[in-house]
Structure formats: C-alpha cells, structure tokens
Amino acid sequence: MKKKNVKVCIVGGGKVGIELASQLTNTGCEVTVIDINLDLINKISNSLDVICYQGNGASLAILDDAGVSEADIFIAVTGSDELNILSCLTAHSIGAKNPIARVRNAEYAVQSEFYMEKFGLAMTINPDFTAAREIQRLLHFPQATKIELFGKGRCELVEMKIEHGNAIIGKNLFEINQKMRMNILICAIVRNNDIFIPNGDDIVAENDVLYITGSPKAFNDAMEKMKLKVRHINSVLIAGASRIGFYLANLLNKNGVNVTVVEKVHSRGSEIAGLVPGISVICSDAMEYFESMLESDIKNTDAFVTLTNNDEYNLIAGMLAEKRNIYKVITKMNSHSALKELQKNTKICSVSKEDAVTDAIIGYSRSLLAAEKFDSISSLYRLMDGKIEFVEFKITSDEAYLGKSIKDLSVKKGFLIASIIRKRRLIVPRGDDVIEKGDSVLVCTLNNSILRLQDIFAGV
C-alpha cells in the first residue's frame, strides 16, 4: 500500500548521508547519492545498493544528469548550509519534490519558515539545536537516559535503567499499573542485551532498561512511587563552546539555571559569553578545570555536559565527572562510535547529532511513502541502533479497526499500542480503549518498519 518506485536523491555522502541512504534503501526506495568527493562516492557505491554521482550537488548540470527532476524526496546534508539550501532551491526549480535541507547556522535556522514558504522547502533541520533540546529534556528529568516527546509534548517516551532500591523491582506489570496505580505504560524491556515487548505477567528486574510512555505528570507521580529521589538541576557545567553548547546554554539560562561553560579556545569562549549574557565562561581545558574544582564546587554542580568534537575526550571527561559523584553526566558522541561499549558500564547518557538528523528525516520520508489516502506518520524515533522504533500516526481516514476495543483487535507479535492522544488528552491504552478518527496513535515496534497503523493488526 505504498507508493511504488519512490525516488530519493541525497546530496552529501558523509555520516548522515550514508545512514539515510542505508535506511531508505531498506525501505524500498530508489536512492541516488551525490558528493564531490570521488573516494567517498566509490566507498558508498561498493557498500550500498544506490546510484552514485560525483560532482557539485548545487550544479544544475549534475542534478540534471542524476535525474533529480523526477525525485520524490530531495535531501541535502552536506557540511555547508549554503550548499544545502542552494541544492534544494536548484532541485526544486527543475521539478524535485519535497526538498529537505540540513541547516546548522543559527542565523539561517531562524529563517526556516521563510525558506519553506518562499522557496518550497518541505523541511529544514538544525541538528545542533535538536541535540541541545534533547539534552535539556534529560536535565529536566535526570532519572532518564533518553527522552522523546510525542503529541506536541503531551506524551513522553522515557528510557530508564532500573537500579537497586527501585520499588518496582520484583513486581509484574499488572501490579505496577493496578496495585501501585501508575498511569504509565512499559512498552519494552531490555535485559541482558535482549529486547522484548512485555505482557502483564512479566516481572521487572534490577538492571533492566525500560521504555515507558506517559504524561509528564504521570511520570512525576511514578517517580515518587518508585521511591526515587528527584534532584532538580540548578547548576550545569558545559565543556565546549560548540554550536550545541551555545543553544544549550541559551535554553538553560532562560530557564534560570546557573550555567558555566569551559572552553580552551579564547575566541570561542568570548563569542559565547557575548551571545548568552548571564552565563559564566572559563577559558581552560575542561578536565584541568574539573580537577582544580574544590569539593564544595563539585557538590554545587548538578550536571556536567561534554560537547567537544572529540568523542574520546567527552567520554573520559564524563567518566571523571561520574567518579567525582556529579549527579547527572551527559556526553556528545557519534551515533556509531565504538566507545558506546565502554559507556554501557556507566550511568553516563549520550546524545548524537547524527541520530537527531536521521530520525527526523527518516520519519518525514516514511510518511511520504505511505499511500496518500491512509493515515500519516507524524514522527518516528529509532532506538538501540534501529532495533526498536516508536512511530506516531495521525488517523485521518475511516479504517476497519476504528471503534473496536484494543482487546478485540489482534495485534501482531512485535507490536504494541503505546499511547493514544485524543483532543489534547493522553490515553494510556488499556483493553477497553478504542481508536477513533482524528486520534494520534503511538506504536512501539521491534525489528519492523510500518507505513500504516493497519499493518500492526492481523485480519483487519
């Protein structure tokens, strides 16, 4: 029930471009990749089933040769904002549909609505701002290792490791929902590197990683019932005056959080100090500064965030912060970094710009693949290297499953209805609940890719 022969053109064969090409090829798209670097093009050609062109992605001649005029989706994710925007404008002018540009410069990013309205861009994405918002959410809810928002913030998806002392250890899901009266839904459990969708009889164990959905208020209530001490983040130390550092410092500063940025390069430190008045900026190496801090300063630092361009440095600095008992530690790390194996033995959270970009673009692209008369995909998040997906559907058409109770619908193995949002109200789905036209429905799926909500039901 999807559009046939969907053609996608990607300009930029870097980490994000390769990930997008791989994901979209697996979805059944006909993918073309354009990059000016011949060695990179040869590498992609040898590893993926895609069409490759070497050349300037903003060149009319190159785009014409690559057949971009017939593209259903055009994506520009080079390292240059200007090239991405110009590529999209040129491609759109010769007939390419749904142009998407990665835009990192703050001055360009604020003009995204202008680009979309005047120049026909379907979407712009700022990976640094997206990553900063993710970090901000983690700092707001420090018990989580990952947080995503659905339904315009009405539903939260929380990844959380269950540690010693948590009150839900040894209890099954029925007891958690009915006896402890937690209005949340445990959608998936990771145990000993295996992931599964639980049923009411499954028991939560120490060291499990849970994926849970619920409203912000429901999570606050659940934390109390889990007997977790919730510490409000009032003071944050940031290592690195990067673009993410700028966006994060600005977001936290506006919320009244005390922010200190440590940056070794004086010019960068001066720049962020001028752009975000009210924060403290220290010109020093982050680990050297960290080592020099008094014990009283350490106790008054609620969170440490490492945002340099060096994954190894970020992880080592984060491990040092954890050793000195900083309450919340977050590091920036490339999506496929081998260092993630070392991070698994820590309480450190990691955030990836590449994941932020690919998730947003794949979610949008997946919605375009669905037949137009069916429900559309509003958002999509992939976790655990794509082993688990959460897909949000907007129900816009009459379907056979509407009005039937969930307990009477035969949901296929590997799928779970994680939440229903109806008229701004979040419903944690139970057996007697039904899906109605106009609802937003969040689905958890393991090792599956779906285009329609109907695909999760057997015999409907």
N, C-alpha and C positions, 0 to 999 in steps of 0.2 A: 504493500500500500504506500510505497514511497515513490517519489519522482525518479524516473529512470535516467541513467546516463548523466547524473549530476556532475558538472564540470567545475573544478575548483582550481584557481591559479594562486600560487603563493610566491610573493616576491620576498626573498630573504631566506637563505639556507642555513641560518645559524641554529642554535639550540631550539628556539621556539618554532622556527620554520620546519625543522626536521620532525619535531614532536607532532605538529599539526598535520604534516604530510602523512605520517605514520597512522595517526588516529583516523583521519578522513579516508585514507586508502582502505583501512579495515572496515569502515562503514560502507564501502562500496562505491566511493566517488572516483571519478577520473581526475587525477591530480597532476598539475604541471607546476614545476618549481623553476624559478628564475633567480639567478645570482650572478654577480660579476666575477666571482672567484671560481676559476676553472677547476682547481683542485677540489674545492668543496662540491661543485656540481658533479664531478666524477665520483666522489665518495657517495653522494646521495643516490646517483644512478646505479651504483653497484650494490646498494643496500636496500633500496625500496623500489617497489613496482610503480614508479612515477615517470612522467615525461620531464626531461630536464633541458633548460636553455641557459647558455652562458651569455650574459650581457647586462646592460643597464636596465633595471626594472621600470624606469620612467621614460625610456625611449619608445617613441611611437612605433618605430620600425621593429624593435624587438617584441613589443607587445602584439603587434600585428602578425608577425611570424609565428608567435606562440598561440595564435588563435584566441586571444583574450576576449575578443568581441563576443564570443559565444559562452563566456564563463558565467555560471550561475552564482558563484561566490568569488570575489577577488580579495585577497588578503595581503597586506603589505606590512612586514615585520622586520625590516632591516634595522640597522643600528642608527639610522638617520631619520629623524622626524620629518624633515623637509622632503626627503626622498619618498617616504611612505605616503605623505599627503599628495605629492605630485604624481606618484604612481597611480594612486586611487583616482585622482581627477582625470588623468590621461586615459586610464582604463574605462572609466565611466563614460567618457566622451565618445568612445568607439563602440559602446554597447554592453560593456561588462555590467552585470547586475550585482547588487549587494556588496559594494566596496567597504572593506574594513581596514582601518589604519591603527597601528600602534603609535601612540604619541606620548612622549615622556617629558618634554619641556613644559614647565608649569604655565608659561605664557600661552602656548598653543593649546594645552589641555583645557583651559578655561573657555576656549573658543569652540569646543566640540559641537555645541548646538548650532553654531553658525556654519561650521563645515557640513553638518548633516542637513541643515535647511537649505543652504545656498548652493552647495556643491554636490549634493546627492550621496554623501557618505552614509552608509547604513549604520555604522558603529565606529566609535573611537574608544581606545582603551589605554589607560595610563597605568602601567604595571607597578610603578613606584608608589603611586597613591593607593592603588588597590592593596599592595602589600602593607602599607602603613595602616590602612583601615583594619586589616586582619590583625595586626599587632595590637592596635588599640582595643579591639574586641577581647583579645587574650588578656590584656592588662585589666580590663573591666571585670572579667570573670577568670581570675587566676587559677582556679582549680582545673580548668580545661586545658587540653593540649592543642585543641583546634576548635574553632567556632565558625559556622557559616550561617547566614541569615536567609530565610525564605519568606515569601508572602509579605514583602515590604517590611521586614523586621518583626513580624508578628510570631514567626516560628523560628526557633534557634535549633541548629544541629550542633551538638556538643560531643567532642571526642574526649574521653576522660579515663584515666587509669585508676583502677580500684586498689587503693593501698591499705595497709594494715590499719585496723581500727574503724574502717567504714562500716556503718550499721547494716548495709545491705549484703555484706558477705555471708554466705551460707543460706540466703533466702532465695526462693524461686520468684519468677516474675509475677506470678499471681499474688503472692504475699506482698511484694513491693507495691503493686497497684491497688490491691483491695484492702489489705490489713494496714499497711503503712500510709495508704491514701496519697500516693504520689501521682500527680496528674501529668506524668511523663511517659514516654514510650521507649523502651530499649529495643532498638531496631536491629543491631548486630553486635556480636561479641567476637573479639579476637583473643584466642587462647593458645599459647604455645605456637604462635605463627599461623594457626588455622583460624579462618573466619567463618562464622555461620550465623544464620538468622534464627534466633531462639523462639521457643514456644513457652507457654505459661508454666510448664513444669521444669524448665531449665534453671539451674541454680548459679548465682553469681559467685565467682571465686576470687580470692586475693590475686592481684596482678593481672586480672582481666582488663582489657581495653574495651570500653563500651562506646557505642554510637547511640546517642539519645536525642529525641526530639521533644520539644515542649515550648511553652511560652516563657518569656523572661521571668515572670512572676512565679511560674511553676518551678523553675529551676532554683530560684531563691528559697522557696519553701522546701524543695527536695534537699538542698544542701544542709539545711538545719536538721532534717530528719535523718540524714546520713551521718550526723554528728561531726561535720567538717567545720573547722574553724575558718571563717571567711575573713580575710585581711584586705582592707581597702588599700589600693595603690595610691599613695600620695606623693612619692618621690621616685623618679626614674633617672637612671644614668644610661646615656646612649653613647656607644663607641662608634664614631664615624659620622662626619657631616656630609653624608651622601644625599641623593635626592630623597630616598626613603626617610633618612634622618630629618631632613627639612620638613617633610609632610607630617611625620610622626610628632616631632617637637611642636609643630604648629597646632595639631589636633589636641595634644595633651595640655599644652599651655592654655588653650581656650577653655579647657575643662577644669582649670585650676590646679593642675598637677605641677609640682616642682620639677623642672627638667634641667639636667646638666648634660652638656654634650662635650665629649673629649675628642679632639681632632688634632692629629700630629701636624698637618699642613696648615700653616698660619693663615694663608689666604682663604682657605675653605672655612676655617673657624670664624674669621672676621665676617665672611659673607653670611653665614647662617645667623650670627649674632645680630647683624643688621636686618635680616629678613624676619626674624622672630624675636621681637623685643620682649624682655621679661624672663628669658632663659639665661642660664649661666653657661659660659663656654670656656673650656680649659684647653690650652694649646700644649698637648703632651701625647705620648704614646699611652693608649688606654690601659694596657697591662701594667706599665710602670706606675701610672697614676693610681691604679687599683691597689697595687702593692703598698703604696705610700699612704693610703687612707687609714685614718685612725679607726679603732674598733667602734667608737661611738658613731662615726660617719657611716660605717658599714651597717650598723643596726638601724640607722635612719634612712637607709636606701632600700626601698621596697622592691625594686625591679632593676635588672641590668639587661640592656638590649645591644647586641653587637651587629653592626651594619656595615662593616668594611667590605671590600671587594675580594677578600681572601678567606675562603671557607675554613682553612686550617686555623688561621688566626682567630676567626669568630668562634670556632668550637673550643679551642684551648682557653681563650678568654672566658667563655661561658662556663667551662669546667672549673676554672679558678674561682669564678663568682659563686658557683654552686658549693664548692669546697668551703667558701667563707660564709656559707649559710644565707646568701641573698635569697629572699622569698620566691621571686619569680625571675627566671632567666630565659631569654628568647634570642635565637641566633638566625641570621640570614644565611641560607645555604642553597646551592644549586639543586634542582629537583632530583637529579640522578647522581648526586655526589656519593662516593664510596664511604665518606665519613659518617653517613647516616647510620651505618652499622655500629660505630662507636657511640653515637648519640643514644642508641636504644637502651644502653645501660645507665642512662642518666635521666633526670627529670627535666632536662632542657627541651624547650619547644623550638621547632624550626619553621621558618617561613621562606617560601620560594617565589621569586618574581615570575619565573618561567611557568610555574603551575598556575599562578594568578591569570596570566595571559591566555594560556591554552584552555583552561577551564571555561573562561568567559567566551572565547571564540568558538570552541567546540560546542558549547551549549547553544549558542546562537545558530551555528551552522546546522546542528542536528535538527533544530526547529524548522529550518528551511527545507530539510529533506522530507519531512512529513507531508503527505498529501494535503492540499490546502483546505479541504472541507472537514478535516479532522482536528482534534484538539492540538494546541500548540505547546511547545516546550518553552517555559518562561525562564528557567535557569537549570544549570547542571553542575554538579561538583563530583570530581573523581578523587578517591582517597586510596591509600595503600597501593600506589603505582597503578591505579585503574582497576584494582580487584573489586572495589565496591563503588557504586555510583548512587547518587541521590538526584533524582530528576523531578522537577516541578512542572506539572501540566496544568494548563488553563483549559477547562472543559467548556467548549464553545458550541458543540453540536449535540444533537439527540443521539444517544447511544443505548444499546440494549441493556447495559449494566446500570443505567440510571434508575434510582428509586428502589433498588434491591438492597437488602441488608448485606453487609460485608460477610456475615457468617453464611449467607446463602450463595455467595459468589465463590467460584472455585478458583482461588489464586494459585498460580503455578509455583512450583518449588523454586526457590531462589529469589522470590519477590516478596515485598511487604509494603502495605499502605502505611506510610509513616505519619502522615498528618493530613487534615482537610481544613482548608480555610474558606469560610463562607461568610460573606458580608462583613469582613474585617474581624471575624471571630474565629479563633483557632479551636478546632475539634481534635482531641486525641482519639483516634478511631478505635472503637470497640465493635463487638459483633453485631449490635443492633443498629449501628450508624449506617447511613446511606450516602451515596454520592449524587449530587444534584447539578444540573446545568448551571454554569457560572462559577462553580467551585474551582479553587486551586488545590490540586492533589499532589502531595509529595510521595514519591515511590522510592524505596530502597531496593537495589538490585545487585546481585553478586554475579560477576563474570558474564553479564549480559548487556546488550545495547538495545534499547527500545525506542521506537519513534512515536508510539501511541499508547495511551493508558490501556486501551482494549487488549494490547498484546500480553498483559500480565494475567488475563483471565482465560481459563480453559472452557471451551464450549460456549462462548458468548459471541 
